[in-house]
Amino acid sequence: MMKTRVSSTQIQRNLPSLFKSLNSSPSSYTSVTSSLNLTEKLDDHEQTIKKKSTTNESSSLSLEDGESLFSSVSSLQLARSLMNLQMASFKPTVDYEEASKTLQTMWDNGLKGILDYGLEDATDNMSCDRNLNEFLRTVESTKLLPPSSVSFACVKITAICPISLLKRVSDLLRWEHKHPSCRLQWKCDTLPVLSISSPFYHTLKRPEPLTPEEEQDLQKAHDRLIKLSQKCFDINLPLLVDAEYTSVQPAIDYLTYSTMINFNKDDNPIVYGTIQAYLKDAKDRTIQATDAAKRMGITIGLKLVRGAYLSSETELASSLGYASPIHKSIQDTHSCYNECASYMIDKVSSRSAAVLLATHNLESGQLAVAKAQALGITKGNTMLQFAQLKGMAEGLSFGLRNAGFLVSKYLAYGPVEMVIPFLLRRAEENRGLLSASAVDRQLMREELLRRLKGGNMGN
């Protein structure tokens, strides 16, 4: 597929900004795939991917055979990914590495893309409305991309609701949970957002009720999320609502679950919330929300991650004289993640829930695959999907693909000043991964060497 440089006017019409990815070489400009060429020869592409999947598919998650893992990846792409992993093992590089590639190559290799537009921390209704329009344009633009090449759209509630209001609403939700006699008249039907193990130190005294203006602003925020969800519903593109700090997460979950009740009424859930497994209350909240959704006849959708605000969460709790809301060790976080994943896969088996397992951890991938196979979950089931960041855990991504599961790569894009904070958080979250990426690097080196010896470097 030929790549072309396009004008800023064309880009603004089709996508809010240039796509950027973790494994492109530095450049003074960004090159994007022409949207007019992306949908050509779809039947040929589907047959090619199907042939590759049939050839490489195994009954289990295998990460030992580099030839099978990277059979659909060109030697040039493999070399670039290897270089990026090598660079990423040094902390200064990963902290500033930009995201800069389109999802065309992912699609060619049988992977899907998750569009993550880096907008967050709106301060007023005007900026919220502006951000909503960008999210809507992103969703609309997926119509120009190859069918099924995009698996999810993303939104950060902090981009469509002023963060100060999210803090106010979260305070009131925490107070209501601790004091059931406190009634919030503005509250809509929702799922549980707090558990007995949740942190409550953010709200040490009774908060003032929302003012009439704040109630109106909250309704506007809810309307924005409903409008975006409706857009996703209309084109059958699920929407991931990202998690944030514990100071505002109750309000985010409240809005997410309230919207979910409107759109997740069958086996094709549109709205997905996010659970951060590094939090001590993660498993409790997962079970509570999932059980409540089942009682209401709602198919809950959840994205499961480890978490990206470790330093700030720990520092805030410590400054207030409280224990961190985060597990004491990385192993405890791994255990919580795997337990939540296992629980959600059980629910997928009974068709009462859907889950996106966003993980770079090899053990978590292997455990999830083994669980899914033990329960007889069919391959390609859209209710169970996996995701990794573009340019990271490539071996795991291709291994999962070869095992027959749906796999996506996160594609962070947007104005540099907005994307960098996202990348810095992902870098902090995945520093442990970078030290463990030797597995990926070794597999890639061995496969490149095999091709070199066999004279197949052109593949």
Disulfide bonds with the S-S distance in Angstrom:
none
